[in-house]
Each structure stands twice: as structure tokens, then as C-alpha cells.
Amino acid sequence: MNEFKKHHTSHDIVRFFAGLCGIALLFALSTAVVRAAYGMYQTFSVAAEEERSAGLEFKALEAQYEQVNATLYSLGSERGVEEAVRERFGVVRPGEGEIRIVRDKGNEEAGRGATSDNMFVRFVQSLFVW
């Protein structure tokens, strides 16, 4: 039975430790590759978010540019300048006045009185509108 037992030599022990070192090296290499791939994914996601926000900012700036162009175009005419001065400073031309609309309180009370009538009277009035 002794003939089937394997005797470990120093050469076998060296091979065993070399295999362990190879496995450790492969594990370290695979860990480094996975970390690099994850870092690249994070970089891409940050870049995509920044691209989206830059696109939104660009659209807002385009709208502002169009508004400024429209204002500039309107200020190119005398009427546009007059309108801008009236709006900004609240001035009027000589001879112009202010119009005030005053509501008659008697009309408001008459309107409220019609709603206080009973339902039958309102129905009859709605049938005979003249």
C-alpha cells in the first residue's frame, strides 16, 4: 500500500504556492477591471446628466434670444419706442387723459334683486323674454 501513496516533494509545494499566487493575481486584475468599468459607467452617467441640463439651458437661452430679438425689432419703430416708454415710465402724451369706469350701484342691486325672486317667477320671466 505504501507504493500508492504520493510523496510530496519540494517541487510540488512550489507549484502549489505558484498556483495560489496566480489565482491572487487574477483576482486582483479582475477587481481592477471591474472598478475601472464601474468608474467609466459613473462618468458616462454624469456626462449624460450634464448634457441634458446643458440642452435645457440652451433651449431657455434660445427662447430668451428670440424674446430679445422681438423686443429689439419692436424698438426699431417709433410706435414700439413709444409703447416701451409708456409701459416702463407710465407717461402719456400731452392732451391724453385717463379713463375711469365707474359702475352704477343701482344696476348691481337690481341684478341681485332678480336672483332673490322665487323660482316660479324666474321661470315665467325666462319663458316670456321681451
C-alpha positions as a printed NumPy array, in Angstrom:
array([[  0.   ,   0.   ,   0.   ],
       [  2.836,   2.362,   0.506],
       [  3.575,   2.273,  -3.156],
       [  0.338,   4.145,  -3.938],
       [  0.949,   6.985,  -1.521],
       [  2.28 ,  10.069,  -3.116],
       [  5.259,  11.673,  -1.566],
       [  5.222,  15.452,  -1.644],
       [  8.444,  16.91 ,  -2.794],
       [  9.614,  20.49 ,  -2.566],
       [  8.817,  20.855,  -6.264],
       [  5.118,  20.125,  -5.593],
       [  4.976,  22.652,  -2.782],
       [  6.494,  25.361,  -5.006],
       [  3.925,  24.593,  -7.724],
       [  1.107,  24.857,  -5.179],
       [  2.223,  28.281,  -3.954],
       [  2.788,  29.458,  -7.533],
       [ -0.806,  28.474,  -8.322],
       [ -2.062,  30.403,  -5.298],
       [ -0.093,  33.466,  -6.401],
       [ -1.556,  33.141,  -9.903],
       [ -5.075,  32.959,  -8.528],
       [ -4.452,  36.016,  -6.304],
       [ -3.004,  37.902,  -9.284],
       [ -6.032,  37.033, -11.463],
       [ -8.384,  38.123,  -8.663],
       [ -6.578,  41.465,  -8.281],
       [ -6.613,  42.012, -12.046],
       [-10.336,  41.224, -12.334],
       [-11.1  ,  43.533,  -9.387],
       [ -9.184,  46.372, -11.064],
       [-11.042,  45.815, -14.361],
       [-14.451,  45.802, -12.641],
       [-13.628,  49.01 , -10.716],
       [-12.493,  50.711, -13.922],
       [-15.683,  49.677, -15.731],
       [-17.836,  50.953, -12.859],
       [-15.945,  54.261, -12.799],
       [-16.458,  54.595, -16.545],
       [-20.197,  53.961, -16.094],
       [-20.39 ,  56.69 , -13.437],
       [-18.516,  59.096, -15.715],
       [-20.918,  58.386, -18.574],
       [-23.979,  58.878, -16.366],
       [-22.647,  62.213, -15.063],
       [-21.843,  63.304, -18.623],
       [-25.347,  62.339, -19.807],
       [-26.954,  64.332, -16.976],
       [-24.804,  67.359, -17.738],
       [-25.658,  67.08 , -21.429],
       [-29.37 ,  67.028, -20.597],
       [-29.093,  70.085, -18.326],
       [-26.983,  71.898, -20.941],
       [-29.67 ,  71.148, -23.549],
       [-32.378,  72.596, -21.296],
       [-30.273,  75.669, -20.612],
       [-29.628,  76.061, -24.348],
       [-33.369,  75.943, -25.095],
       [-34.038,  78.556, -22.4  ],
       [-31.323,  80.778, -23.846],
       [-32.754,  80.352, -27.348],
       [-36.18 ,  81.464, -26.082],
       [-34.584,  84.447, -24.343],
       [-32.685,  85.278, -27.548],
       [-35.923,  85.233, -29.548],
       [-37.601,  87.478, -26.977],
       [-34.719,  89.953, -27.088],
       [-34.825,  89.934, -30.897],
       [-38.573,  90.626, -30.845],
       [-38.062,  93.489, -28.385],
       [-35.234,  94.875, -30.487],
       [-37.381,  94.657, -33.614],
       [-40.264,  96.462, -31.9  ],
       [-37.925,  99.195, -30.666],
       [-36.88 ,  99.785, -34.268],
       [-40.114, 101.646, -34.96 ],
       [-41.41 , 104.863, -33.401],
       [-44.566, 103.125, -32.196],
       [-42.543, 100.437, -30.448],
       [-40.376, 103.   , -28.683],
       [-43.482, 104.918, -27.599],
       [-45.103, 101.758, -26.262],
       [-41.959, 100.822, -24.327],
       [-41.687, 104.313, -22.795],
       [-45.376, 104.304, -21.817],
       [-45.089, 100.88 , -20.22 ],
       [-41.814, 101.47 , -18.419],
       [-42.253, 105.025, -17.176],
       [-46.046, 105.413, -17.156],
       [-46.072, 108.601, -19.198],
       [-48.7  , 109.903, -21.628],
       [-48.652, 112.365, -24.488],
       [-49.882, 115.894, -23.906],
       [-53.646, 116.05 , -24.219],
       [-54.232, 112.402, -23.338],
       [-56.182, 111.615, -20.227],
       [-57.099, 108.724, -18.021],
       [-60.421, 106.954, -18.382],
       [-62.079, 105.628, -15.259],
       [-65.015, 103.269, -15.453],
       [-67.455, 103.698, -12.591],
       [-70.173, 101.124, -12.177],
       [-73.66 , 102.253, -11.181],
       [-74.575, 100.714,  -7.849],
       [-78.291, 100.786,  -8.771],
       [-77.679,  98.308, -11.615],
       [-75.803,  95.939,  -9.323],
       [-78.612,  95.991,  -6.747],
       [-81.224,  95.38 ,  -9.47 ],
       [-79.194,  92.402, -10.651],
       [-79.068,  90.99 ,  -7.158],
       [-82.834,  91.564,  -6.685],
       [-83.628,  89.406,  -9.703],
       [-81.819,  86.492,  -8.152],
       [-83.796,  86.864,  -4.919],
       [-87.15 ,  86.208,  -6.696],
       [-88.605,  82.802,  -6.226],
       [-88.082,  80.041,  -8.745],
       [-91.56 ,  80.263, -10.296],
       [-91.192,  83.962, -11.133],
       [-87.801,  83.374, -12.749],
       [-89.252,  80.5  , -14.802],
       [-92.136,  82.653, -16.073],
       [-89.742,  85.504, -16.89 ],
       [-87.485,  83.138, -18.817],
       [-90.486,  81.953, -20.912],
       [-91.615,  85.481, -21.785],
       [-88.436,  87.341, -22.559],
       [-89.325,  90.642, -24.321]])
